[in-house]
């Protein structure tokens, strides 16, 4: 009986506060783990609809210029679902691979973009394949996400007329 007199329990208010803190901490841990898992296996949840424009059934992608002052020209159109923040551009040449994020390559929903990309044939060789990969912003304030599963791949690149 003497031991029971000196023992005091936790007040209901303090117990409630401790439970809320514990639940919040567990929630933060679960959300962090879930976000890491999502980013690890991420893909673009939006169908972008980026495509090469065709005129008279000819895809509008071509190469021109001299060996050291070459140019690759392409005409693409964005779909109606999401603005494209920028485009990554990769060329697999016979000598090396040329990759860059194209400056001024933002495309609004439903709009086209015409780009002339400088290309040095002496450094990279003849063009074997071009890959154009869109980057989009999923949520305002976040970094753009690369969408490789929706990239355009072109392998038959003709000389510009």
Helices and strands as residue ranges (DSSP letters): H 2-6, H 12-40, E 51-52, E 54-55, E 58-59, E 61-65, E 70-77, E 86-93, E 97-102, E 112-119, H 121-124, E 127-136, E 145-146, G 148-150, E 152-154, E 158-159
